[in-house]
Amino acid sequence: MLGQMTAAASPTRPPSGGPDGRNASRDEQGAPNVTVQQEGTTVVIVVEGNLDNTTGEALLSTASSVVGTGTTRLDIDLRALDDFNDEGASALLAS
């Protein structure tokens, strides 16, 4: 079980790409930009672009998978978000 969940950003995350320094909300195949990075015993889920319903569902699915691995800390990095809506933001409140 996780001791604590935070929304803190990882200080070692490299800047995102893209013409304006950010990535789009979907990759070329249309998948949400939700990625996982392992930093020691911490897992960082990075969300880029728009946090909408589809991306929120991907975030919840990814977080559930990570929690199942027994990690002791899970951070969610939202620094590369361009925008969000209510449906996507609700993923941050889901338990």
Z-matrix of the N, CA and C atoms (Angstrom, degrees):
N
C 1 1.445
C 2 1.516 1 108.81
N 3 1.300 2 117.65 1 144.22
C 4 1.445 3 121.62 2 179.22
C 5 1.516 4 110.60 3 -73.33
N 6 1.316 5 116.13 4 137.38
C 7 1.439 6 120.48 5 177.50
C 8 1.517 7 112.01 6 -74.38
N 9 1.331 8 115.82 7 -36.76
C 10 1.450 9 120.01 8 -177.78
C 11 1.517 10 108.32 9 -159.51
N 12 1.312 11 117.47 10 137.07
C 13 1.463 12 121.56 11 173.21
C 14 1.512 13 107.51 12 -106.69
N 15 1.326 14 116.00 13 137.73
C 16 1.450 15 119.98 14 179.72
C 17 1.517 16 110.15 15 -130.40
N 18 1.295 17 115.19 16 164.08
C 19 1.460 18 121.25 17 173.11
C 20 1.522 19 109.36 18 -107.72
N 21 1.310 20 116.65 19 21.26
C 22 1.458 21 121.33 20 -178.95
C 23 1.517 22 110.16 21 -71.64
N 24 1.287 23 115.58 22 146.96
C 25 1.456 24 121.12 23 179.18
C 26 1.519 25 110.32 24 -89.30
N 27 1.302 26 115.48 25 149.03
C 28 1.450 27 121.00 26 177.10
C 29 1.521 28 109.14 27 -76.58
N 30 1.317 29 118.64 28 128.27
C 31 1.462 30 119.91 29 -178.33
C 32 1.519 31 113.24 30 -72.95
N 33 1.328 32 118.52 31 -12.91
C 34 1.456 33 120.12 32 -176.54
C 35 1.523 34 113.06 33 -101.67
N 36 1.313 35 117.94 34 5.01
C 37 1.465 36 120.70 35 -177.93
C 38 1.521 37 110.19 36 -69.14
N 39 1.354 38 117.32 37 128.58
C 40 1.459 39 119.64 38 179.41
C 41 1.523 40 110.36 39 -71.18
N 42 1.340 41 117.62 40 156.62
C 43 1.462 42 119.80 41 178.40
C 44 1.520 43 110.32 42 -63.90
N 45 1.324 44 115.89 43 149.84
C 46 1.460 45 119.87 44 179.92
C 47 1.522 46 109.89 45 -79.86
N 48 1.312 47 114.61 46 161.61
C 49 1.455 48 120.55 47 -179.48
C 50 1.509 49 111.01 48 -91.97
N 51 1.319 50 115.73 49 -165.72
C 52 1.456 51 121.01 50 179.88
C 53 1.516 52 110.06 51 108.45
N 54 1.328 53 116.50 52 160.88
C 55 1.456 54 120.22 53 -174.44
C 56 1.523 55 113.72 54 -62.83
N 57 1.329 56 118.13 55 -29.99
C 58 1.462 57 120.49 56 -179.51
C 59 1.523 58 111.70 57 -108.38
N 60 1.348 59 117.37 58 16.59
C 61 1.454 60 121.18 59 179.78
C 62 1.510 61 113.13 60 88.81
N 63 1.328 62 117.35 61 1.40
C 64 1.462 63 121.93 62 179.26
C 65 1.519 64 108.83 63 -130.41
N 66 1.300 65 115.79 64 156.76
C 67 1.459 66 120.82 65 175.46
C 68 1.510 67 109.57 66 -92.29
N 69 1.320 68 116.41 67 159.14
C 70 1.456 69 121.32 68 175.46
C 71 1.522 70 109.11 69 -70.82
N 72 1.341 71 116.55 70 169.49
C 73 1.455 72 119.52 71 -178.28
C 74 1.518 73 112.25 72 -74.60
N 75 1.291 74 118.73 73 -14.95
C 76 1.455 75 123.29 74 179.08
C 77 1.531 76 108.70 75 -132.05
N 78 1.328 77 116.40 76 149.63
C 79 1.454 78 118.43 77 174.65
C 80 1.525 79 108.58 78 -80.97
N 81 1.313 80 116.75 79 -174.77
C 82 1.459 81 121.06 80 -175.95
C 83 1.523 82 113.00 81 -61.23
N 84 1.325 83 118.79 82 -26.90
C 85 1.456 84 122.60 83 179.39
C 86 1.527 85 111.84 84 -90.76
N 87 1.324 86 118.78 85 2.19
C 88 1.451 87 122.18 86 178.65
C 89 1.521 88 114.95 87 88.36
N 90 1.324 89 118.11 88 5.44
C 91 1.466 90 121.21 89 179.99
C 92 1.526 91 109.63 90 -80.21
N 93 1.334 92 117.80 91 144.52
C 94 1.468 93 120.18 92 176.83
C 95 1.524 94 111.10 93 -61.07
N 96 1.319 95 116.68 94 147.85
C 97 1.460 96 121.79 95 178.37
C 98 1.514 97 110.53 96 -87.94
N 99 1.325 98 115.15 97 80.81
C 100 1.462 99 123.50 98 174.79
C 101 1.518 100 105.58 99 -123.90
N 102 1.326 101 116.34 100 115.13
C 103 1.457 102 120.27 101 -177.81
C 104 1.524 103 109.95 102 -124.25
N 105 1.325 104 114.97 103 159.85
C 106 1.464 105 121.60 104 -178.95
C 107 1.515 106 108.63 105 -118.14
N 108 1.328 107 115.51 106 133.23
C 109 1.459 108 122.11 107 175.32
C 110 1.515 109 108.55 108 -125.53
N 111 1.323 110 116.48 109 135.37
C 112 1.468 111 121.84 110 176.93
C 113 1.511 112 107.73 111 -99.12
N 114 1.330 113 116.58 112 126.30
C 115 1.458 114 121.95 113 177.83
C 116 1.521 115 107.61 114 -129.16
N 117 1.308 116 116.49 115 89.04
C 118 1.462 117 121.13 116 -175.26
C 119 1.513 118 109.30 117 67.43
N 120 1.317 119 117.48 118 -124.73
C 121 1.463 120 120.84 119 179.16
C 122 1.531 121 111.91 120 -91.76
N 123 1.336 122 116.34 121 3.29
C 124 1.460 123 121.73 122 -179.91
C 125 1.521 124 109.97 123 -101.25
N 126 1.322 125 115.72 124 136.20
C 127 1.456 126 121.68 125 172.36
C 128 1.518 127 107.13 126 -106.83
N 129 1.340 128 115.98 127 130.03
C 130 1.458 129 121.80 128 179.16
C 131 1.519 130 108.04 129 -113.35
N 132 1.330 131 116.27 130 122.58
C 133 1.463 132 121.50 131 173.43
C 134 1.519 133 106.41 132 -98.22
N 135 1.330 134 116.07 133 120.85
C 136 1.458 135 122.63 134 -177.51
C 137 1.526 136 108.38 135 -103.26
N 138 1.330 137 116.30 136 127.22
C 139 1.460 138 122.24 137 177.93
C 140 1.517 139 107.52 138 -115.01
N 141 1.339 140 116.47 139 126.17
C 142 1.460 141 121.10 140 -177.74
C 143 1.518 142 110.59 141 -122.33
N 144 1.321 143 116.19 142 152.85
C 145 1.465 144 122.06 143 175.77
C 146 1.511 145 111.52 144 84.16
N 147 1.331 146 116.04 145 -125.29
C 148 1.463 147 121.82 146 -177.09
C 149 1.520 148 110.39 147 -106.43
N 150 1.309 149 116.27 148 132.37
C 151 1.459 150 121.72 149 175.73
C 152 1.524 151 107.00 150 -94.85
N 153 1.342 152 114.70 151 89.71
C 154 1.458 153 121.69 152 178.74
C 155 1.523 154 108.42 153 -109.79
N 156 1.311 155 117.43 154 -170.06
C 157 1.459 156 121.04 155 -177.38
C 158 1.531 157 111.91 156 -58.74
N 159 1.314 158 117.59 157 -45.47
C 160 1.470 159 121.50 158 -178.57
C 161 1.521 160 111.07 159 -63.87
N 162 1.327 161 116.60 160 -45.30
C 163 1.456 162 120.20 161 179.31
C 164 1.527 163 110.50 162 -67.85
N 165 1.334 164 117.26 163 -37.35
C 166 1.458 165 121.23 164 176.56
C 167 1.515 166 111.99 165 -60.59
N 168 1.347 167 116.44 166 -42.41
C 169 1.468 168 120.20 167 176.82
C 170 1.519 169 110.98 168 -63.36
N 171 1.339 170 116.73 169 -39.99
C 172 1.469 171 120.42 170 178.02
C 173 1.525 172 110.65 171 -65.45
N 174 1.337 173 116.81 172 -38.16
C 175 1.457 174 121.02 173 177.68
C 176 1.527 175 110.93 174 -63.03
N 177 1.333 176 116.98 175 -46.00
C 178 1.471 177 120.47 176 179.05
C 179 1.523 178 111.68 177 -62.76
N 180 1.320 179 116.20 178 -43.21
C 181 1.464 180 120.40 179 179.50
C 182 1.529 181 110.90 180 -62.97
N 183 1.325 182 116.04 181 -43.73
C 184 1.463 183 120.81 182 179.64
C 185 1.518 184 110.68 183 -64.75
N 186 1.327 185 117.21 184 -44.46
C 187 1.468 186 120.66 185 179.82
C 188 1.524 187 110.90 186 -62.27
N 189 1.336 188 117.15 187 -41.59
C 190 1.470 189 120.45 188 178.43
C 191 1.518 190 111.01 189 -61.62
N 192 1.322 191 116.37 190 -40.98
C 193 1.468 192 120.19 191 178.70
C 194 1.516 193 111.39 192 -64.49
N 195 1.323 194 116.66 193 -42.02
C 196 1.462 195 121.49 194 -179.03
C 197 1.523 196 110.50 195 -65.89
N 198 1.327 197 117.16 196 -44.67
C 199 1.459 198 120.92 197 -179.85
C 200 1.526 199 110.03 198 -59.95
N 201 1.312 200 117.10 199 -35.03
C 202 1.457 201 121.68 200 179.05
C 203 1.516 202 114.13 201 -65.93
N 204 1.333 203 117.77 202 -14.15
C 205 1.466 204 120.55 203 -179.51
C 206 1.523 205 112.34 204 -86.66
N 207 1.327 206 117.34 205 -8.61
C 208 1.459 207 120.51 206 179.92
C 209 1.514 208 114.28 207 86.09
N 210 1.327 209 118.05 208 16.60
C 211 1.461 210 120.34 209 177.83
C 212 1.528 211 110.07 210 -59.93
N 213 1.324 212 116.42 211 151.10
C 214 1.459 213 120.25 212 -177.19
C 215 1.525 214 113.25 213 -95.49
N 216 1.335 215 117.44 214 -15.90
C 217 1.461 216 120.61 215 178.93
C 218 1.519 217 109.41 216 -146.47
N 219 1.321 218 115.63 217 135.89
C 220 1.460 219 122.98 218 178.49
C 221 1.514 220 108.29 219 -127.93
N 222 1.328 221 117.04 220 119.12
C 223 1.463 222 122.56 221 175.23
C 224 1.519 223 108.25 222 -109.33
N 225 1.321 224 116.30 223 144.61
C 226 1.464 225 121.75 224 175.31
C 227 1.519 226 107.03 225 -115.59
N 228 1.328 227 115.83 226 116.15
C 229 1.466 228 123.29 227 -176.49
C 230 1.528 229 108.78 228 -95.04
N 231 1.327 230 116.66 229 113.83
C 232 1.458 231 122.43 230 -177.96
C 233 1.529 232 112.42 231 -110.29
N 234 1.318 233 117.23 232 13.06
C 235 1.473 234 119.90 233 -175.45
C 236 1.516 235 114.14 234 -63.00
N 237 1.312 236 118.25 235 -26.13
C 238 1.460 237 120.48 236 -176.89
C 239 1.531 238 112.93 237 -96.02
N 240 1.333 239 117.29 238 14.26
C 241 1.467 240 119.88 239 177.14
C 242 1.519 241 110.16 240 -71.68
N 243 1.337 242 115.51 241 136.85
C 244 1.457 243 121.67 242 172.91
C 245 1.527 244 110.20 243 -93.69
N 246 1.336 245 115.66 244 -36.24
C 247 1.454 246 120.96 245 -174.46
C 248 1.524 247 108.74 246 -162.74
N 249 1.330 248 116.83 247 165.73
C 250 1.454 249 121.28 248 174.78
C 251 1.522 250 108.13 249 -151.65
N 252 1.333 251 115.64 250 160.46
C 253 1.460 252 119.92 251 172.86
C 254 1.523 253 108.32 252 -126.08
N 255 1.332 254 116.26 253 175.56
C 256 1.467 255 120.87 254 -176.25
C 257 1.518 256 112.69 255 -58.30
N 258 1.349 257 116.66 256 -41.32
C 259 1.465 258 120.03 257 -178.22
C 260 1.528 259 110.94 258 -64.68
N 261 1.307 260 117.41 259 -41.19
C 262 1.460 261 120.38 260 179.21
C 263 1.516 262 112.10 261 -70.33
N 264 1.330 263 115.94 262 -42.53
C 265 1.467 264 120.01 263 -179.52
C 266 1.530 265 111.75 264 -64.09
N 267 1.320 266 117.31 265 -28.38
C 268 1.468 267 119.59 266 -179.89
C 269 1.531 268 111.40 267 -63.66
N 270 1.326 269 117.76 268 -21.96
C 271 1.469 270 121.21 269 177.17
C 272 1.529 271 110.57 270 -63.82
N 273 1.330 272 117.05 271 -27.81
C 274 1.460 273 120.64 272 179.66
C 275 1.520 274 112.28 273 -73.60
N 276 1.321 275 116.67 274 -18.32
C 277 1.460 276 121.57 275 -179.35
C 278 1.522 277 113.22 276 -99.65
N 279 1.320 278 116.60 277 -12.46
C 280 1.469 279 120.77 278 -177.22
C 281 1.512 280 110.08 279 -66.94
N 282 1.315 281 115.60 280 147.46
C 283 1.469 282 118.54 281 179.59
C 284 1.496 283 111.55 282 -115.67
